[in-house]
Amino acid sequence: MLLDIRDSFISIFEDYGWYILLFGVVLAYVYHNVLKSYISNFQKYRDDQEYVAKYHKDPDLFVARQVAQQQSAMKLQEKYRKDAEEYQKRLEQKEAKKKEELMKKFNGDGGQKLGSGSQENSSFKPEYNPLMGSGSGSNYRPPRRSACSRGGCG
């Protein structure tokens, strides 16, 4: 008996296997692209109806939920306000520190005159003067340009 069932099952798959496979693929496609959205909409509708029925029966529960939502919103708003105040304080401290550093840099004199700065803070060699031309560096000079350089003058 078990062998007859197995043989008939194998016989059906041998004869109609491709049709069964094609039917399965079409069914999966239809479920994924069409039925899934209908099912999710139906579930959302059912949940909404349960929600309305639940709060229609017990309005105090609805009021309690609204109060809890408002308290939660107020708590989040308070946290946001505190964070904003802390951020503002940090910005003010950073600005004060920057002003203090500028005052240290200028030593309260309002700045420095040219040539009065210390030479050890200089980023280049003390004997280097860019206006004096090249010293021991490269001696590159570009070639002269003339109209006859290509051999057309003579």
Phi and psi in radians as a Rosetta constraint file:
Dihedral C 1 N 2 CA 2 C 2 CIRCULARHARMONIC -1.114 0.35
Dihedral N 2 CA 2 C 2 N 3 CIRCULARHARMONIC -0.644 0.35
Dihedral C 2 N 3 CA 3 C 3 CIRCULARHARMONIC -1.203 0.35
Dihedral N 3 CA 3 C 3 N 4 CIRCULARHARMONIC -0.618 0.35
Dihedral C 3 N 4 CA 4 C 4 CIRCULARHARMONIC -1.119 0.35
Dihedral N 4 CA 4 C 4 N 5 CIRCULARHARMONIC -0.727 0.35
Dihedral C 4 N 5 CA 5 C 5 CIRCULARHARMONIC -1.135 0.35
Dihedral N 5 CA 5 C 5 N 6 CIRCULARHARMONIC -0.757 0.35
Dihedral C 5 N 6 CA 6 C 6 CIRCULARHARMONIC -1.139 0.35
Dihedral N 6 CA 6 C 6 N 7 CIRCULARHARMONIC -0.752 0.35
Dihedral C 6 N 7 CA 7 C 7 CIRCULARHARMONIC -1.138 0.35
Dihedral N 7 CA 7 C 7 N 8 CIRCULARHARMONIC -0.691 0.35
Dihedral C 7 N 8 CA 8 C 8 CIRCULARHARMONIC -1.200 0.35
Dihedral N 8 CA 8 C 8 N 9 CIRCULARHARMONIC -0.648 0.35
Dihedral C 8 N 9 CA 9 C 9 CIRCULARHARMONIC -1.107 0.35
Dihedral N 9 CA 9 C 9 N 10 CIRCULARHARMONIC -0.801 0.35
Dihedral C 9 N 10 CA 10 C 10 CIRCULARHARMONIC -1.118 0.35
Dihedral N 10 CA 10 C 10 N 11 CIRCULARHARMONIC -0.692 0.35
Dihedral C 10 N 11 CA 11 C 11 CIRCULARHARMONIC -1.108 0.35
Dihedral N 11 CA 11 C 11 N 12 CIRCULARHARMONIC -0.717 0.35
Dihedral C 11 N 12 CA 12 C 12 CIRCULARHARMONIC -1.112 0.35
Dihedral N 12 CA 12 C 12 N 13 CIRCULARHARMONIC -0.749 0.35
Dihedral C 12 N 13 CA 13 C 13 CIRCULARHARMONIC -1.201 0.35
Dihedral N 13 CA 13 C 13 N 14 CIRCULARHARMONIC -0.580 0.35
Dihedral C 13 N 14 CA 14 C 14 CIRCULARHARMONIC -1.182 0.35
Dihedral N 14 CA 14 C 14 N 15 CIRCULARHARMONIC -0.655 0.35
Dihedral C 14 N 15 CA 15 C 15 CIRCULARHARMONIC -1.451 0.35
Dihedral N 15 CA 15 C 15 N 16 CIRCULARHARMONIC -0.715 0.35
Dihedral C 15 N 16 CA 16 C 16 CIRCULARHARMONIC -2.098 0.35
Dihedral N 16 CA 16 C 16 N 17 CIRCULARHARMONIC 0.418 0.35
Dihedral C 16 N 17 CA 17 C 17 CIRCULARHARMONIC -1.078 0.35
Dihedral N 17 CA 17 C 17 N 18 CIRCULARHARMONIC -0.771 0.35
Dihedral C 17 N 18 CA 18 C 18 CIRCULARHARMONIC -1.176 0.35
Dihedral N 18 CA 18 C 18 N 19 CIRCULARHARMONIC -0.650 0.35
Dihedral C 18 N 19 CA 19 C 19 CIRCULARHARMONIC -1.151 0.35
Dihedral N 19 CA 19 C 19 N 20 CIRCULARHARMONIC -0.703 0.35
Dihedral C 19 N 20 CA 20 C 20 CIRCULARHARMONIC -1.124 0.35
Dihedral N 20 CA 20 C 20 N 21 CIRCULARHARMONIC -0.736 0.35
Dihedral C 20 N 21 CA 21 C 21 CIRCULARHARMONIC -1.117 0.35
Dihedral N 21 CA 21 C 21 N 22 CIRCULARHARMONIC -0.795 0.35
Dihedral C 21 N 22 CA 22 C 22 CIRCULARHARMONIC -1.092 0.35
Dihedral N 22 CA 22 C 22 N 23 CIRCULARHARMONIC -0.736 0.35
Dihedral C 22 N 23 CA 23 C 23 CIRCULARHARMONIC -1.069 0.35
Dihedral N 23 CA 23 C 23 N 24 CIRCULARHARMONIC -0.705 0.35
Dihedral C 23 N 24 CA 24 C 24 CIRCULARHARMONIC -1.135 0.35
Dihedral N 24 CA 24 C 24 N 25 CIRCULARHARMONIC -0.717 0.35
Dihedral C 24 N 25 CA 25 C 25 CIRCULARHARMONIC -1.159 0.35
Dihedral N 25 CA 25 C 25 N 26 CIRCULARHARMONIC -0.771 0.35
Dihedral C 25 N 26 CA 26 C 26 CIRCULARHARMONIC -1.112 0.35
Dihedral N 26 CA 26 C 26 N 27 CIRCULARHARMONIC -0.722 0.35
Dihedral C 26 N 27 CA 27 C 27 CIRCULARHARMONIC -1.094 0.35
Dihedral N 27 CA 27 C 27 N 28 CIRCULARHARMONIC -0.728 0.35
Dihedral C 27 N 28 CA 28 C 28 CIRCULARHARMONIC -1.143 0.35
Dihedral N 28 CA 28 C 28 N 29 CIRCULARHARMONIC -0.706 0.35
Dihedral C 28 N 29 CA 29 C 29 CIRCULARHARMONIC -1.113 0.35
Dihedral N 29 CA 29 C 29 N 30 CIRCULARHARMONIC -0.824 0.35
Dihedral C 29 N 30 CA 30 C 30 CIRCULARHARMONIC -1.106 0.35
Dihedral N 30 CA 30 C 30 N 31 CIRCULARHARMONIC -0.731 0.35
Dihedral C 30 N 31 CA 31 C 31 CIRCULARHARMONIC -1.083 0.35
Dihedral N 31 CA 31 C 31 N 32 CIRCULARHARMONIC -0.799 0.35
Dihedral C 31 N 32 CA 32 C 32 CIRCULARHARMONIC -1.202 0.35
Dihedral N 32 CA 32 C 32 N 33 CIRCULARHARMONIC -0.691 0.35
Dihedral C 32 N 33 CA 33 C 33 CIRCULARHARMONIC -1.693 0.35
Dihedral N 33 CA 33 C 33 N 34 CIRCULARHARMONIC -0.412 0.35
Dihedral C 33 N 34 CA 34 C 34 CIRCULARHARMONIC -2.034 0.35
Dihedral N 34 CA 34 C 34 N 35 CIRCULARHARMONIC -1.012 0.35
Dihedral C 34 N 35 CA 35 C 35 CIRCULARHARMONIC -1.221 0.35
Dihedral N 35 CA 35 C 35 N 36 CIRCULARHARMONIC -0.530 0.35
Dihedral C 35 N 36 CA 36 C 36 CIRCULARHARMONIC -1.069 0.35
Dihedral N 36 CA 36 C 36 N 37 CIRCULARHARMONIC -0.745 0.35
Dihedral C 36 N 37 CA 37 C 37 CIRCULARHARMONIC -1.177 0.35
Dihedral N 37 CA 37 C 37 N 38 CIRCULARHARMONIC -0.687 0.35
Dihedral C 37 N 38 CA 38 C 38 CIRCULARHARMONIC -1.117 0.35
Dihedral N 38 CA 38 C 38 N 39 CIRCULARHARMONIC -0.729 0.35
Dihedral C 38 N 39 CA 39 C 39 CIRCULARHARMONIC -1.132 0.35
Dihedral N 39 CA 39 C 39 N 40 CIRCULARHARMONIC -0.769 0.35
Dihedral C 39 N 40 CA 40 C 40 CIRCULARHARMONIC -1.155 0.35
Dihedral N 40 CA 40 C 40 N 41 CIRCULARHARMONIC -0.660 0.35
Dihedral C 40 N 41 CA 41 C 41 CIRCULARHARMONIC -1.131 0.35
Dihedral N 41 CA 41 C 41 N 42 CIRCULARHARMONIC -0.708 0.35
Dihedral C 41 N 42 CA 42 C 42 CIRCULARHARMONIC -1.120 0.35
Dihedral N 42 CA 42 C 42 N 43 CIRCULARHARMONIC -0.728 0.35
Dihedral C 42 N 43 CA 43 C 43 CIRCULARHARMONIC -1.138 0.35
Dihedral N 43 CA 43 C 43 N 44 CIRCULARHARMONIC -0.697 0.35
Dihedral C 43 N 44 CA 44 C 44 CIRCULARHARMONIC -1.125 0.35
Dihedral N 44 CA 44 C 44 N 45 CIRCULARHARMONIC -0.736 0.35
Dihedral C 44 N 45 CA 45 C 45 CIRCULARHARMONIC -1.079 0.35
Dihedral N 45 CA 45 C 45 N 46 CIRCULARHARMONIC -0.769 0.35
Dihedral C 45 N 46 CA 46 C 46 CIRCULARHARMONIC -1.118 0.35
Dihedral N 46 CA 46 C 46 N 47 CIRCULARHARMONIC -0.728 0.35
Dihedral C 46 N 47 CA 47 C 47 CIRCULARHARMONIC -1.119 0.35
Dihedral N 47 CA 47 C 47 N 48 CIRCULARHARMONIC -0.701 0.35
Dihedral C 47 N 48 CA 48 C 48 CIRCULARHARMONIC -1.107 0.35
Dihedral N 48 CA 48 C 48 N 49 CIRCULARHARMONIC -0.710 0.35
Dihedral C 48 N 49 CA 49 C 49 CIRCULARHARMONIC -1.136 0.35
Dihedral N 49 CA 49 C 49 N 50 CIRCULARHARMONIC -0.694 0.35
Dihedral C 49 N 50 CA 50 C 50 CIRCULARHARMONIC -1.119 0.35
Dihedral N 50 CA 50 C 50 N 51 CIRCULARHARMONIC -0.701 0.35
Dihedral C 50 N 51 CA 51 C 51 CIRCULARHARMONIC -1.083 0.35
Dihedral N 51 CA 51 C 51 N 52 CIRCULARHARMONIC -0.824 0.35
Dihedral C 51 N 52 CA 52 C 52 CIRCULARHARMONIC -1.116 0.35
Dihedral N 52 CA 52 C 52 N 53 CIRCULARHARMONIC -0.756 0.35
Dihedral C 52 N 53 CA 53 C 53 CIRCULARHARMONIC -1.125 0.35
Dihedral N 53 CA 53 C 53 N 54 CIRCULARHARMONIC -0.695 0.35
Dihedral C 53 N 54 CA 54 C 54 CIRCULARHARMONIC -1.099 0.35
Dihedral N 54 CA 54 C 54 N 55 CIRCULARHARMONIC -0.811 0.35
Dihedral C 54 N 55 CA 55 C 55 CIRCULARHARMONIC -1.433 0.35
Dihedral N 55 CA 55 C 55 N 56 CIRCULARHARMONIC -0.332 0.35
Dihedral C 55 N 56 CA 56 C 56 CIRCULARHARMONIC -1.243 0.35
Dihedral N 56 CA 56 C 56 N 57 CIRCULARHARMONIC -0.621 0.35
Dihedral C 56 N 57 CA 57 C 57 CIRCULARHARMONIC -1.246 0.35
Dihedral N 57 CA 57 C 57 N 58 CIRCULARHARMONIC -0.641 0.35
Dihedral C 57 N 58 CA 58 C 58 CIRCULARHARMONIC -2.266 0.35
Dihedral N 58 CA 58 C 58 N 59 CIRCULARHARMONIC 1.531 0.35
Dihedral C 58 N 59 CA 59 C 59 CIRCULARHARMONIC -1.161 0.35
Dihedral N 59 CA 59 C 59 N 60 CIRCULARHARMONIC -0.438 0.35
Dihedral C 59 N 60 CA 60 C 60 CIRCULARHARMONIC -1.133 0.35
Dihedral N 60 CA 60 C 60 N 61 CIRCULARHARMONIC -0.606 0.35
Dihedral C 60 N 61 CA 61 C 61 CIRCULARHARMONIC -1.111 0.35
Dihedral N 61 CA 61 C 61 N 62 CIRCULARHARMONIC -0.684 0.35
Dihedral C 61 N 62 CA 62 C 62 CIRCULARHARMONIC -1.135 0.35
Dihedral N 62 CA 62 C 62 N 63 CIRCULARHARMONIC -0.770 0.35
Dihedral C 62 N 63 CA 63 C 63 CIRCULARHARMONIC -1.110 0.35
Dihedral N 63 CA 63 C 63 N 64 CIRCULARHARMONIC -0.725 0.35
Dihedral C 63 N 64 CA 64 C 64 CIRCULARHARMONIC -1.094 0.35
Dihedral N 64 CA 64 C 64 N 65 CIRCULARHARMONIC -0.685 0.35
Dihedral C 64 N 65 CA 65 C 65 CIRCULARHARMONIC -1.168 0.35
Dihedral N 65 CA 65 C 65 N 66 CIRCULARHARMONIC -0.721 0.35
Dihedral C 65 N 66 CA 66 C 66 CIRCULARHARMONIC -1.096 0.35
Dihedral N 66 CA 66 C 66 N 67 CIRCULARHARMONIC -0.746 0.35
Dihedral C 66 N 67 CA 67 C 67 CIRCULARHARMONIC -1.100 0.35
Dihedral N 67 CA 67 C 67 N 68 CIRCULARHARMONIC -0.732 0.35
Dihedral C 67 N 68 CA 68 C 68 CIRCULARHARMONIC -1.107 0.35
Dihedral N 68 CA 68 C 68 N 69 CIRCULARHARMONIC -0.689 0.35
Dihedral C 68 N 69 CA 69 C 69 CIRCULARHARMONIC -1.145 0.35
Dihedral N 69 CA 69 C 69 N 70 CIRCULARHARMONIC -0.714 0.35
Dihedral C 69 N 70 CA 70 C 70 CIRCULARHARMONIC -1.142 0.35
Dihedral N 70 CA 70 C 70 N 71 CIRCULARHARMONIC -0.717 0.35
Dihedral C 70 N 71 CA 71 C 71 CIRCULARHARMONIC -1.110 0.35
Dihedral N 71 CA 71 C 71 N 72 CIRCULARHARMONIC -0.708 0.35
Dihedral C 71 N 72 CA 72 C 72 CIRCULARHARMONIC -1.104 0.35
Dihedral N 72 CA 72 C 72 N 73 CIRCULARHARMONIC -0.749 0.35
Dihedral C 72 N 73 CA 73 C 73 CIRCULARHARMONIC -1.110 0.35
Dihedral N 73 CA 73 C 73 N 74 CIRCULARHARMONIC -0.706 0.35
Dihedral C 73 N 74 CA 74 C 74 CIRCULARHARMONIC -1.143 0.35
Dihedral N 74 CA 74 C 74 N 75 CIRCULARHARMONIC -0.670 0.35
Dihedral C 74 N 75 CA 75 C 75 CIRCULARHARMONIC -1.114 0.35
Dihedral N 75 CA 75 C 75 N 76 CIRCULARHARMONIC -0.758 0.35
Dihedral C 75 N 76 CA 76 C 76 CIRCULARHARMONIC -1.137 0.35
Dihedral N 76 CA 76 C 76 N 77 CIRCULARHARMONIC -0.679 0.35
Dihedral C 76 N 77 CA 77 C 77 CIRCULARHARMONIC -1.131 0.35
Dihedral N 77 CA 77 C 77 N 78 CIRCULARHARMONIC -0.698 0.35
Dihedral C 77 N 78 CA 78 C 78 CIRCULARHARMONIC -1.131 0.35
Dihedral N 78 CA 78 C 78 N 79 CIRCULARHARMONIC -0.729 0.35
Dihedral C 78 N 79 CA 79 C 79 CIRCULARHARMONIC -1.093 0.35
Dihedral N 79 CA 79 C 79 N 80 CIRCULARHARMONIC -0.737 0.35
Dihedral C 79 N 80 CA 80 C 80 CIRCULARHARMONIC -1.101 0.35
Dihedral N 80 CA 80 C 80 N 81 CIRCULARHARMONIC -0.741 0.35
Dihedral C 80 N 81 CA 81 C 81 CIRCULARHARMONIC -1.094 0.35
Dihedral N 81 CA 81 C 81 N 82 CIRCULARHARMONIC -0.759 0.35
Dihedral C 81 N 82 CA 82 C 82 CIRCULARHARMONIC -1.092 0.35
Dihedral N 82 CA 82 C 82 N 83 CIRCULARHARMONIC -0.767 0.35
Dihedral C 82 N 83 CA 83 C 83 CIRCULARHARMONIC -1.083 0.35
Dihedral N 83 CA 83 C 83 N 84 CIRCULARHARMONIC -0.686 0.35
Dihedral C 83 N 84 CA 84 C 84 CIRCULARHARMONIC -1.140 0.35
Dihedral N 84 CA 84 C 84 N 85 CIRCULARHARMONIC -0.706 0.35
Dihedral C 84 N 85 CA 85 C 85 CIRCULARHARMONIC -1.120 0.35
Dihedral N 85 CA 85 C 85 N 86 CIRCULARHARMONIC -0.760 0.35
Dihedral C 85 N 86 CA 86 C 86 CIRCULARHARMONIC -1.084 0.35
Dihedral N 86 CA 86 C 86 N 87 CIRCULARHARMONIC -0.721 0.35
Dihedral C 86 N 87 CA 87 C 87 CIRCULARHARMONIC -1.122 0.35
Dihedral N 87 CA 87 C 87 N 88 CIRCULARHARMONIC -0.722 0.35
Dihedral C 87 N 88 CA 88 C 88 CIRCULARHARMONIC -1.113 0.35
Dihedral N 88 CA 88 C 88 N 89 CIRCULARHARMONIC -0.724 0.35
Dihedral C 88 N 89 CA 89 C 89 CIRCULARHARMONIC -1.087 0.35
Dihedral N 89 CA 89 C 89 N 90 CIRCULARHARMONIC -0.752 0.35
Dihedral C 89 N 90 CA 90 C 90 CIRCULARHARMONIC -1.084 0.35
Dihedral N 90 CA 90 C 90 N 91 CIRCULARHARMONIC -0.705 0.35
Dihedral C 90 N 91 CA 91 C 91 CIRCULARHARMONIC -1.092 0.35
Dihedral N 91 CA 91 C 91 N 92 CIRCULARHARMONIC -0.754 0.35
Dihedral C 91 N 92 CA 92 C 92 CIRCULARHARMONIC -1.102 0.35
Dihedral N 92 CA 92 C 92 N 93 CIRCULARHARMONIC -0.717 0.35
Dihedral C 92 N 93 CA 93 C 93 CIRCULARHARMONIC -1.112 0.35
Dihedral N 93 CA 93 C 93 N 94 CIRCULARHARMONIC -0.709 0.35
Dihedral C 93 N 94 CA 94 C 94 CIRCULARHARMONIC -1.134 0.35
Dihedral N 94 CA 94 C 94 N 95 CIRCULARHARMONIC -0.713 0.35
Dihedral C 94 N 95 CA 95 C 95 CIRCULARHARMONIC -1.139 0.35
Dihedral N 95 CA 95 C 95 N 96 CIRCULARHARMONIC -0.732 0.35
Dihedral C 95 N 96 CA 96 C 96 CIRCULARHARMONIC -1.109 0.35
Dihedral N 96 CA 96 C 96 N 97 CIRCULARHARMONIC -0.709 0.35
Dihedral C 96 N 97 CA 97 C 97 CIRCULARHARMONIC -1.130 0.35
Dihedral N 97 CA 97 C 97 N 98 CIRCULARHARMONIC -0.692 0.35
Dihedral C 97 N 98 CA 98 C 98 CIRCULARHARMONIC -1.142 0.35
Dihedral N 98 CA 98 C 98 N 99 CIRCULARHARMONIC -0.728 0.35
Dihedral C 98 N 99 CA 99 C 99 CIRCULARHARMONIC -1.124 0.35
Dihedral N 99 CA 99 C 99 N 100 CIRCULARHARMONIC -0.686 0.35
Dihedral C 99 N 100 CA 100 C 100 CIRCULARHARMONIC -1.106 0.35
Dihedral N 100 CA 100 C 100 N 101 CIRCULARHARMONIC -0.729 0.35
Dihedral C 100 N 101 CA 101 C 101 CIRCULARHARMONIC -1.124 0.35
Dihedral N 101 CA 101 C 101 N 102 CIRCULARHARMONIC -0.683 0.35
Dihedral C 101 N 102 CA 102 C 102 CIRCULARHARMONIC -1.132 0.35
Dihedral N 102 CA 102 C 102 N 103 CIRCULARHARMONIC -0.687 0.35
Dihedral C 102 N 103 CA 103 C 103 CIRCULARHARMONIC -1.155 0.35
Dihedral N 103 CA 103 C 103 N 104 CIRCULARHARMONIC -0.665 0.35
Dihedral C 103 N 104 CA 104 C 104 CIRCULARHARMONIC -1.125 0.35
Dihedral N 104 CA 104 C 104 N 105 CIRCULARHARMONIC -0.700 0.35
Dihedral C 104 N 105 CA 105 C 105 CIRCULARHARMONIC -1.135 0.35
Dihedral N 105 CA 105 C 105 N 106 CIRCULARHARMONIC -0.694 0.35
Dihedral C 105 N 106 CA 106 C 106 CIRCULARHARMONIC -1.598 0.35
Dihedral N 106 CA 106 C 106 N 107 CIRCULARHARMONIC -0.063 0.35
Dihedral C 106 N 107 CA 107 C 107 CIRCULARHARMONIC 0.950 0.35
Dihedral N 107 CA 107 C 107 N 108 CIRCULARHARMONIC 0.482 0.35
Dihedral C 107 N 108 CA 108 C 108 CIRCULARHARMONIC 1.281 0.35
Dihedral N 108 CA 108 C 108 N 109 CIRCULARHARMONIC 0.004 0.35
Dihedral C 108 N 109 CA 109 C 109 CIRCULARHARMONIC -1.535 0.35
Dihedral N 109 CA 109 C 109 N 110 CIRCULARHARMONIC -0.192 0.35
Dihedral C 109 N 110 CA 110 C 110 CIRCULARHARMONIC 1.571 0.35
Dihedral N 110 CA 110 C 110 N 111 CIRCULARHARMONIC 0.117 0.35
Dihedral C 110 N 111 CA 111 C 111 CIRCULARHARMONIC 2.381 0.35
Dihedral N 111 CA 111 C 111 N 112 CIRCULARHARMONIC -3.041 0.35
Dihedral C 111 N 112 CA 112 C 112 CIRCULARHARMONIC -2.180 0.35
Dihedral N 112 CA 112 C 112 N 113 CIRCULARHARMONIC 2.698 0.35
Dihedral C 112 N 113 CA 113 C 113 CIRCULARHARMONIC -1.645 0.35
Dihedral N 113 CA 113 C 113 N 114 CIRCULARHARMONIC 2.765 0.35
Dihedral C 113 N 114 CA 114 C 114 CIRCULARHARMONIC -1.095 0.35
Dihedral N 114 CA 114 C 114 N 115 CIRCULARHARMONIC 2.358 0.35
Dihedral C 114 N 115 CA 115 C 115 CIRCULARHARMONIC 1.458 0.35
Dihedral N 115 CA 115 C 115 N 116 CIRCULARHARMONIC -0.160 0.35
Dihedral C 115 N 116 CA 116 C 116 CIRCULARHARMONIC -1.605 0.35
Dihedral N 116 CA 116 C 116 N 117 CIRCULARHARMONIC -0.109 0.35
Dihedral C 116 N 117 CA 117 C 117 CIRCULARHARMONIC -1.321 0.35
Dihedral N 117 CA 117 C 117 N 118 CIRCULARHARMONIC 2.805 0.35
Dihedral C 117 N 118 CA 118 C 118 CIRCULARHARMONIC -1.322 0.35
Dihedral N 118 CA 118 C 118 N 119 CIRCULARHARMONIC 2.539 0.35
Dihedral C 118 N 119 CA 119 C 119 CIRCULARHARMONIC -1.393 0.35
Dihedral N 119 CA 119 C 119 N 120 CIRCULARHARMONIC -0.336 0.35
Dihedral C 119 N 120 CA 120 C 120 CIRCULARHARMONIC -1.274 0.35
Dihedral N 120 CA 120 C 120 N 121 CIRCULARHARMONIC -0.361 0.35
Dihedral C 120 N 121 CA 121 C 121 CIRCULARHARMONIC -1.470 0.35
Dihedral N 121 CA 121 C 121 N 122 CIRCULARHARMONIC -0.107 0.35
Dihedral C 121 N 122 CA 122 C 122 CIRCULARHARMONIC -1.202 0.35
Dihedral N 122 CA 122 C 122 N 123 CIRCULARHARMONIC 2.497 0.35
Dihedral C 122 N 123 CA 123 C 123 CIRCULARHARMONIC -1.548 0.35
Dihedral N 123 CA 123 C 123 N 124 CIRCULARHARMONIC -0.085 0.35
Dihedral C 123 N 124 CA 124 C 124 CIRCULARHARMONIC -2.226 0.35
Dihedral N 124 CA 124 C 124 N 125 CIRCULARHARMONIC 3.031 0.35
Dihedral C 124 N 125 CA 125 C 125 CIRCULARHARMONIC -1.129 0.35
Dihedral N 125 CA 125 C 125 N 126 CIRCULARHARMONIC 2.506 0.35
Dihedral C 125 N 126 CA 126 C 126 CIRCULARHARMONIC -1.163 0.35
Dihedral N 126 CA 126 C 126 N 127 CIRCULARHARMONIC -0.464 0.35
Dihedral C 126 N 127 CA 127 C 127 CIRCULARHARMONIC -1.514 0.35
Dihedral N 127 CA 127 C 127 N 128 CIRCULARHARMONIC -0.022 0.35
Dihedral C 127 N 128 CA 128 C 128 CIRCULARHARMONIC -1.537 0.35
Dihedral N 128 CA 128 C 128 N 129 CIRCULARHARMONIC 2.262 0.35
Dihedral C 128 N 129 CA 129 C 129 CIRCULARHARMONIC -2.308 0.35
Dihedral N 129 CA 129 C 129 N 130 CIRCULARHARMONIC 2.009 0.35
Dihedral C 129 N 130 CA 130 C 130 CIRCULARHARMONIC -1.162 0.35
Dihedral N 130 CA 130 C 130 N 131 CIRCULARHARMONIC -0.279 0.35
Dihedral C 130 N 131 CA 131 C 131 CIRCULARHARMONIC -1.504 0.35
Dihedral N 131 CA 131 C 131 N 132 CIRCULARHARMONIC -0.163 0.35
Dihedral C 131 N 132 CA 132 C 132 CIRCULARHARMONIC -1.563 0.35
Dihedral N 132 CA 132 C 132 N 133 CIRCULARHARMONIC 0.023 0.35
Dihedral C 132 N 133 CA 133 C 133 CIRCULARHARMONIC 1.554 0.35
Dihedral N 133 CA 133 C 133 N 134 CIRCULARHARMONIC -3.031 0.35
Dihedral C 133 N 134 CA 134 C 134 CIRCULARHARMONIC -1.486 0.35
Dihedral N 134 CA 134 C 134 N 135 CIRCULARHARMONIC 2.356 0.35
Dihedral C 134 N 135 CA 135 C 135 CIRCULARHARMONIC -1.644 0.35
Dihedral N 135 CA 135 C 135 N 136 CIRCULARHARMONIC -1.677 0.35
Dihedral C 135 N 136 CA 136 C 136 CIRCULARHARMONIC -1.705 0.35
Dihedral N 136 CA 136 C 136 N 137 CIRCULARHARMONIC 0.185 0.35
Dihedral C 136 N 137 CA 137 C 137 CIRCULARHARMONIC -1.434 0.35
Dihedral N 137 CA 137 C 137 N 138 CIRCULARHARMONIC -2.686 0.35
Dihedral C 137 N 138 CA 138 C 138 CIRCULARHARMONIC -1.328 0.35
Dihedral N 138 CA 138 C 138 N 139 CIRCULARHARMONIC 2.609 0.35
Dihedral C 138 N 139 CA 139 C 139 CIRCULARHARMONIC -1.997 0.35
Dihedral N 139 CA 139 C 139 N 140 CIRCULARHARMONIC 0.719 0.35
Dihedral C 139 N 140 CA 140 C 140 CIRCULARHARMONIC -1.316 0.35
Dihedral N 140 CA 140 C 140 N 141 CIRCULARHARMONIC 2.288 0.35
Dihedral C 140 N 141 CA 141 C 141 CIRCULARHARMONIC -2.241 0.35
Dihedral N 141 CA 141 C 141 N 142 CIRCULARHARMONIC 2.325 0.35
Dihedral C 141 N 142 CA 142 C 142 CIRCULARHARMONIC -1.180 0.35
Dihedral N 142 CA 142 C 142 N 143 CIRCULARHARMONIC 2.618 0.35
Dihedral C 142 N 143 CA 143 C 143 CIRCULARHARMONIC -1.185 0.35
Dihedral N 143 CA 143 C 143 N 144 CIRCULARHARMONIC 2.712 0.35
Dihedral C 143 N 144 CA 144 C 144 CIRCULARHARMONIC -1.240 0.35
Dihedral N 144 CA 144 C 144 N 145 CIRCULARHARMONIC 2.535 0.35
Dihedral C 144 N 145 CA 145 C 145 CIRCULARHARMONIC -1.788 0.35
Dihedral N 145 CA 145 C 145 N 146 CIRCULARHARMONIC 2.269 0.35
Dihedral C 145 N 146 CA 146 C 146 CIRCULARHARMONIC -2.536 0.35
Dihedral N 146 CA 146 C 146 N 147 CIRCULARHARMONIC 2.828 0.35
Dihedral C 146 N 147 CA 147 C 147 CIRCULARHARMONIC -1.253 0.35
Dihedral N 147 CA 147 C 147 N 148 CIRCULARHARMONIC -0.379 0.35
Dihedral C 147 N 148 CA 148 C 148 CIRCULARHARMONIC -1.636 0.35
Dihedral N 148 CA 148 C 148 N 149 CIRCULARHARMONIC 0.113 0.35
Dihedral C 148 N 149 CA 149 C 149 CIRCULARHARMONIC -1.203 0.35
Dihedral N 149 CA 149 C 149 N 150 CIRCULARHARMONIC -0.313 0.35
Dihedral C 149 N 150 CA 150 C 150 CIRCULARHARMONIC -1.736 0.35
Dihedral N 150 CA 150 C 150 N 151 CIRCULARHARMONIC 0.103 0.35
Dihedral C 150 N 151 CA 151 C 151 CIRCULARHARMONIC 1.520 0.35
Dihedral N 151 CA 151 C 151 N 152 CIRCULARHARMONIC 0.402 0.35
Dihedral C 151 N 152 CA 152 C 152 CIRCULARHARMONIC -1.747 0.35
Dihedral N 152 CA 152 C 152 N 153 CIRCULARHARMONIC 0.053 0.35
Dihedral C 152 N 153 CA 153 C 153 CIRCULARHARMONIC -1.724 0.35
Dihedral N 153 CA 153 C 153 N 154 CIRCULARHARMONIC -0.172 0.35
